[in-house]
Amino acid sequence: MSNVIAKLAGKDKWRVAGLMSGTSADGVDVAIVDIHVSAARGTRGARPRTEDRRQRTAPSSVLRSPSSGTAPPVQILVRAFETFAYGSALRREILSLCWPETARLDAICHYNHVLGEVFGEAVVKLCERSGIPLGSIDLIGSHGQTIYHYPKGGRHGGRALGSTLQIGEPSRIAQRTGITTVADFRPRDMAAGGEGAPLVPYADSVLYRDERLCRTVQNIGGIANLTFLPVGSDAARRFRAEGGPPSKRGQDARDTKICSDEHTTNEVLAFDTGPGNMVIDGMMRLVTKEQRQYDRGGMLAGRGDVHERLLKEMLRHPFFRRRPPKSTGREEFGQQYCEWLYGRARREGLLPEDMVATATAFTAASIALAYQRFLPRLPDEMILCGGGAHNATLVRMLRQRLAGVGIRATDEFGISVDAKEAVSFALLAYATIRGIANNIPTATGASEPVVLGKIVPGRPV
């Protein structure tokens, strides 16, 4: 294993496949990216075309700073991206594992290995379809499929002991592809006292921090989460200091802190704001009797009226009063919540389009509420990503509730809104192999920066 890692650590240009499957459990996103960390500033990157939510292949693009028009020291070239759908039968089986009432130990064991095969095959297929040699990939970073996230769960030895479970066996991925695989990122942060989430803020800081603008990166997947990036956030500097070729590491790396012990205006903050697409999608399935899985472009919500009294009731959920760091999931806003909301909306006499409009407003209002309650200041820019970025009604509602905040999509920075989380796990895996602490304690609540992930070596060298 040491030979495999040593060979990787000696490189200054890497090709990494990042894999992400979110709480919707509808498929796995795979992004193949080239990572180059250099002290020199590069050239302009290509601006990608806009994608439909179901369009799955991303054009090649170089990460660049729109404010300066030049590539930052961390250069990310997205070579290929595609989402591989699970299929309805596999999705049903996965979702059945997510609830104690329906989960079976034998099924969890089985589908851990099934998804490992699915993930490994997805990497192979994307290489074949994009003309990228499988052997050119140095590393795979896999988030896995979350089955249960229990950050405020049980106790052991008189103290709280959070736990989490992601399946998608990395040994299967490494065996199928022959490529060293990093997975299971969340438990190490929990071992350090954190919630194990959110993890993407580390990559957000590397990719999107700016020397002049205060930004947030707002992901709207099944759950919505934000990363607050004050001007010149520290994690990006640490990445460049420690992530370059080994010969360039030195005093800068030792002197750079990933974050401070006290909350300051130069500190990366991140937390889940509440539901993203989860409640909207759940309501769509209920009002259409499973005929439609999501509200394409927000068209149905755009025809409906928001029921303000019901919305106020929804916003009284205790999660929205909890102070960060905090995380949530389907345990609080999943199927059971959607069924409660559907029944409540029917008693109010809401039409289907009104139900979906109110669910959409719930996401927008809870995001805006988090900005107003918990951020040191409103950002100059919100950088939007995730499937919710395709929902025009949701984006319009966000603009109304956060007037004065410029809203842009990650596409403008060279990474598709659909690919961004998979790209983030490619970066997290890269940092793990480099031995760079890649959690953000102010985001997760961990006691210290730690190196996340477990490593399964690929074929011997």
C-alpha positions in Angstrom: 0.0 0.0 0.0 2.8 2.4 0.8 4.2 2.0 -2.7 0.8 2.8 -4.2 0.4 6.0 -2.1 4.1 7.0 -2.6 3.7 6.8 -6.4 0.6 9.0 -6.2 2.1 11.5 -3.8 5.0 12.2 -6.1 2.7 13.6 -8.9 1.8 17.2 -9.4 -0.9 16.5 -12.0 -3.6 14.1 -11.1 -6.6 12.6 -12.8 -9.3 11.7 -10.3 -12.8 10.3 -10.6 -15.3 11.7 -8.0 -18.5 9.8 -7.2 -21.5 11.2 -5.4 -24.9 9.8 -4.6 -27.2 12.0 -2.7 -30.2 11.6 -0.4 -32.6 11.3 -3.3 -30.9 7.9 -4.0 -31.8 8.1 -7.7 -28.3 7.4 -9.1 -24.6 8.1 -8.9 -22.9 11.1 -10.3 -19.4 10.5 -11.7 -17.0 13.3 -12.6 -13.5 12.8 -14.1 -11.3 15.8 -13.4 -7.7 16.8 -13.8 -6.2 18.5 -10.8 -3.1 20.7 -11.0 -1.9 22.8 -8.1 0.6 25.4 -9.1 1.9 28.7 -7.7 1.6 30.3 -11.1 -1.6 31.8 -12.4 -2.8 30.3 -15.7 -4.9 31.2 -18.6 -8.6 31.8 -19.1 -10.8 28.8 -19.0 -13.6 27.8 -21.3 -17.1 28.7 -20.2 -19.4 25.6 -20.4 -22.8 25.5 -22.1 -25.9 25.4 -19.9 -27.2 21.9 -19.2 -30.7 20.5 -18.8 -31.2 18.7 -15.5 -31.3 15.3 -17.2 -28.4 16.0 -19.6 -25.6 14.0 -18.2 -22.4 14.7 -20.1 -20.4 17.9 -19.2 -18.1 19.7 -21.6 -14.4 20.1 -20.7 -13.9 23.2 -18.7 -11.2 24.9 -16.6 -12.0 26.4 -13.3 -11.5 30.1 -13.4 -12.3 33.2 -11.3 -15.0 35.3 -13.1 -13.9 38.3 -11.1 -10.4 38.3 -12.5 -10.9 36.3 -15.7 -7.8 34.2 -14.9 -7.3 30.7 -13.6 -6.5 30.4 -9.9 -3.5 28.3 -8.6 -5.9 25.3 -8.2 -6.8 24.3 -11.7 -9.6 21.9 -12.2 -10.3 20.5 -15.7 -13.6 18.6 -15.9 -13.0 15.9 -18.5 -16.3 14.1 -18.3 -19.4 13.9 -16.2 -22.5 11.6 -16.2 -25.2 10.5 -13.9 -26.0 6.8 -13.9 -29.5 6.1 -12.7 -30.1 3.3 -10.3 -33.4 2.2 -11.8 -36.7 2.1 -9.8 -36.2 -1.4 -8.3 -32.7 -0.7 -6.9 -33.9 2.7 -5.7 -36.8 1.2 -3.8 -34.4 -1.4 -2.1 -32.0 1.4 -1.1 -34.7 3.6 0.4 -36.1 0.6 2.3 -32.7 0.3 4.0 -32.9 3.9 5.3 -35.6 3.3 7.9 -35.3 1.1 11.0 -38.8 -0.2 10.4 -37.9 -1.7 7.0 -34.1 -2.2 7.1 -32.7 -5.7 7.2 -29.1 -6.6 8.2 -28.8 -9.1 5.3 -30.0 -6.5 2.8 -27.6 -3.8 4.1 -24.8 -6.2 3.8 -25.8 -7.3 0.3 -26.5 -3.8 -1.1 -23.2 -2.5 0.3 -21.5 -4.8 -2.2 -24.1 -4.3 -5.0 -23.5 -0.5 -4.9 -19.8 -1.0 -4.9 -20.1 -2.9 -8.1 -22.5 -0.3 -9.5 -20.1 2.5 -8.6 -17.1 0.7 -10.1 -19.0 -0.1 -13.3 -20.1 3.6 -13.6 -16.4 4.7 -13.7 -15.6 2.1 -16.3 -18.6 3.1 -18.5 -17.9 6.8 -18.3 -14.3 6.2 -19.4 -15.6 4.1 -22.3 -18.2 6.7 -23.4 -15.8 9.7 -23.1 -12.7 8.1 -24.6 -10.7 8.4 -21.5 -8.4 5.5 -20.8 -9.3 3.8 -17.5 -5.6 3.4 -16.8 -5.1 7.2 -16.9 -7.1 7.7 -13.7 -4.9 7.9 -10.6 -7.5 7.9 -7.9 -11.2 7.5 -7.1 -13.1 9.4 -4.4 -16.4 7.9 -3.5 -18.9 9.4 -1.0 -21.1 6.3 -1.0 -24.9 6.1 -0.5 -26.0 7.4 2.9 -28.2 4.9 4.7 -28.5 6.5 8.1 -26.9 9.7 9.5 -27.1 9.9 13.3 -24.9 12.8 14.4 -26.8 13.4 17.7 -27.4 9.8 18.3 -26.5 7.4 21.0 -24.1 7.5 24.0 -21.1 5.5 25.0 -18.9 5.8 28.1 -21.0 8.7 29.4 -20.6 10.8 26.3 -22.5 11.5 23.0 -21.3 9.3 20.1 -22.6 10.3 16.7 -22.6 7.7 13.9 -23.2 7.5 10.2 -23.4 4.8 7.5 -22.6 5.1 3.8 -22.7 2.0 1.7 -21.0 1.2 -1.7 -18.1 -1.0 -0.8 -14.8 0.7 -1.9 -13.0 -2.7 -2.1 -15.4 -3.6 -4.9 -14.7 -0.3 -6.7 -11.0 -0.8 -6.4 -11.2 -4.4 -7.6 -13.5 -3.6 -10.5 -11.4 -0.6 -11.7 -7.9 -1.4 -10.4 -7.7 2.1 -9.1 -6.9 3.3 -5.6 -10.1 4.3 -4.0 -10.8 6.7 -1.0 -14.2 6.4 0.6 -16.0 6.6 3.9 -15.1 10.2 4.6 -17.6 11.1 7.3 -16.7 8.8 10.3 -13.2 10.4 10.9 -14.8 13.8 11.4 -17.3 12.2 13.8 -14.5 10.6 15.7 -13.1 14.1 16.2 -16.3 15.2 17.7 -18.0 16.6 14.5 -21.3 15.8 12.8 -19.5 14.2 9.8 -21.3 16.8 7.7 -21.1 18.9 5.7 -17.9 17.9 4.0 -18.1 19.7 0.6 -17.2 23.1 2.2 -13.6 22.2 2.1 -13.7 21.9 -1.7 -15.9 25.0 -1.8 -13.2 27.0 -0.1 -10.5 25.7 -2.4 -12.6 26.4 -5.5 -14.6 29.6 -4.9 -13.0 31.8 -2.2 -12.3 35.3 -3.5 -9.9 38.0 -2.4 -12.5 40.7 -2.8 -15.9 39.2 -2.5 -17.7 37.5 0.3 -19.5 34.5 -1.1 -21.7 31.6 -0.2 -21.9 28.3 -2.1 -25.5 27.1 -1.9 -26.0 23.5 -2.8 -29.6 22.4 -3.3 -29.7 18.7 -3.5 -32.1 16.6 -1.5 -30.9 18.6 1.5 -29.8 22.2 1.0 -26.5 23.3 2.6 -24.4 26.4 2.4 -20.8 27.3 2.7 -20.0 30.9 3.9 -16.7 32.1 2.4 -15.5 35.3 3.8 -12.9 37.3 1.8 -9.7 35.2 1.5 -10.8 32.1 3.5 -8.1 30.0 5.0 -8.8 26.5 3.7 -7.9 27.4 0.1 -4.5 28.7 1.2 -3.9 25.6 3.2 -4.7 23.4 0.1 -2.2 25.4 -2.0 0.4 25.4 0.7 0.2 21.6 1.4 -1.2 20.3 -1.9 1.5 21.2 -4.3 4.4 19.0 -5.3 6.3 17.7 -2.2 9.4 19.7 -3.0 7.4 22.9 -2.6 6.1 22.3 0.8 7.6 24.3 3.6 7.1 27.1 6.1 3.9 28.3 4.4 2.3 24.9 5.1 3.3 24.9 8.7 2.2 28.4 9.4 -1.2 28.2 7.7 -4.2 27.3 9.9 -7.3 25.7 8.4 -9.5 27.7 10.7 -9.3 29.7 13.9 -10.5 28.6 17.3 -12.9 31.5 17.7 -15.6 32.6 15.2 -14.1 35.4 13.1 -15.0 37.1 9.9 -12.2 35.2 8.1 -13.7 31.8 9.0 -15.4 29.3 6.7 -18.8 28.4 8.1 -21.1 25.7 6.7 -24.2 23.9 7.7 -27.4 22.3 6.3 -30.1 24.9 5.9 -32.9 22.3 5.7 -34.7 20.6 2.9 -33.6 21.2 -0.7 -35.4 19.2 -3.3 -36.4 16.5 -0.9 -39.8 17.9 0.2 -40.6 19.3 -3.3 -39.9 15.9 -4.9 -41.8 14.1 -2.2 -44.9 16.3 -2.8 -44.6 15.8 -6.6 -44.7 12.0 -6.1 -47.7 12.2 -3.8 -49.8 14.7 -5.9 -49.0 12.7 -9.2 -49.4 9.3 -7.6 -45.7 8.5 -8.4 -46.1 9.5 -12.1 -43.6 12.3 -11.7 -40.5 12.3 -9.6 -39.7 16.0 -9.6 -41.0 19.4 -10.7 -39.1 19.9 -14.0 -38.0 23.6 -14.1 -40.4 24.4 -11.3 -43.2 24.5 -13.8 -46.0 23.1 -11.6 -45.0 25.3 -8.6 -44.9 28.3 -10.9 -48.7 27.8 -11.6 -49.6 27.5 -7.9 -50.1 29.8 -5.0 -48.1 29.6 -1.7 -50.2 29.0 1.3 -48.6 31.4 3.7 -50.2 30.2 6.9 -49.1 26.6 6.3 -45.6 27.9 5.3 -45.3 29.7 8.6 -46.2 26.5 10.4 -43.6 24.5 8.5 -40.9 27.1 9.4 -41.6 26.4 13.1 -39.8 23.1 12.7 -37.2 22.9 15.5 -34.3 22.3 13.1 -34.5 25.9 11.9 -33.9 27.2 15.5 -30.8 25.0 16.1 -27.6 26.9 15.8 -24.8 25.7 13.5 -22.9 23.5 13.1 -25.9 21.3 12.2 -26.9 18.7 9.6 -30.1 17.0 8.7 -31.5 14.4 6.3 -34.5 12.2 5.4 -34.8 11.4 9.1 -36.4 14.8 9.6 -37.6 15.8 6.1 -38.1 12.5 4.3 -41.1 10.5 3.3 -42.8 10.7 6.7 -42.6 14.5 6.7 -43.9 14.7 3.2 -46.9 12.4 4.0 -47.7 14.7 7.0 -47.5 17.8 4.8 -49.6 16.2 2.1 -52.3 15.4 4.6 -52.1 18.8 6.2 -52.3 20.5 2.8 -55.4 18.4 1.8 -57.2 19.5 4.9 -56.6 23.1 3.9 -58.1 22.4 0.5 -54.9 23.1 -1.5 -54.7 22.2 -5.2 -51.7 20.0 -6.3 -49.9 23.1 -7.8 -50.4 25.0 -4.5 -49.0 22.1 -2.5 -45.8 22.0 -4.7 -45.6 25.9 -4.7 -45.7 25.8 -0.9 -43.1 23.1 -0.7 -40.9 25.1 -3.0 -41.4 28.3 -0.9 -40.4 26.2 2.1 -37.0 25.5 0.6 -36.5 29.1 -0.4 -37.7 30.5 2.9 -35.6 28.1 5.0 -32.5 29.0 3.0 -33.1 32.7 3.4 -33.9 32.3 7.1 -30.5 30.6 7.6 -28.7 33.5 6.0 -30.5 36.0 8.1 -30.1 34.2 11.4 -26.8 32.5 11.3 -24.3 34.3 8.9 -22.1 37.1 10.1 -23.3 39.1 7.1 -25.2 38.6 3.9 -22.8 37.6 1.1 -22.0 39.6 -2.0 -22.7 36.5 -4.2 -24.5 33.2 -3.8 -23.0 30.5 -6.1 -25.7 28.0 -6.8 -25.3 24.3 -7.5 -27.2 21.0 -7.3 -30.4 19.9 -9.0 -32.4 22.8 -7.4 -30.4 25.2 -9.6 -32.6 24.0 -12.5 -35.8 25.0 -10.7 -36.6 28.4 -12.1 -39.4 29.0 -9.6 -37.2 28.2 -6.7 -34.4 30.5 -7.9 -36.9 33.3 -8.4 -38.2 32.8 -4.9 -34.6 33.0 -3.6 -33.9 36.2 -5.5 -37.1 37.7 -3.9 -36.1 36.7 -0.4 -32.5 37.6 -0.6 -32.7 40.8 -2.6 -29.2 42.4 -3.0 -27.4 39.1 -3.1 -26.1 38.3 -6.6 -27.1 34.7 -7.5 -24.9 32.9 -10.0 -24.5 29.2 -11.0 -21.3 27.1 -10.8 -21.5 26.8 -14.6 -20.1 30.4 -14.7 -17.0 29.1 -12.9 -16.4 26.1 -15.2 -18.2 23.4 -13.3 -21.7 22.2 -14.1 -24.3 22.6 -11.3 -24.9 18.8 -11.5 -21.2 17.8 -11.4 -20.1 20.1 -8.6 -20.5 17.6 -5.7 -18.8 14.8 -7.6 -15.9 17.1 -8.4 -15.8 18.0 -4.7 -15.2 14.4 -3.7 -12.5 14.1 -6.2 -10.8 17.0 -4.4 -11.4 15.5 -1.0 -9.8 12.2 -2.1 -6.8 14.1 -3.5 -6.3 15.8 -0.2 -6.6 12.5 1.7 -3.8 11.0 -0.3 -1.7 14.1 0.2 -2.3 13.9 3.9 -4.0 17.3 4.0 -6.6 17.9 6.7 -9.8 18.1 4.7 -12.6 18.8 7.1 -13.7 22.2 8.3 -14.2 22.1 12.1 -16.3 25.3 12.1 -18.6 23.5 9.6 -18.8 20.1 11.3 -18.2 20.9 14.9 -15.0 18.7 15.0 -12.4 19.5 17.7 -9.6 19.7 15.2 -8.7 19.4 11.5 -8.3 15.8 10.5 -7.6 13.8 7.3 -10.8 12.1 6.2 -11.4 8.8 4.4 -10.3 5.2 4.2 -8.0 4.1 1.4 -8.3 0.9 -0.6 -5.2 0.4 -2.8 -5.6 -0.4 -6.5 -3.5 -2.8 -8.4 0.0 -3.3 -7.0 2.8 -1.2 -8.6 
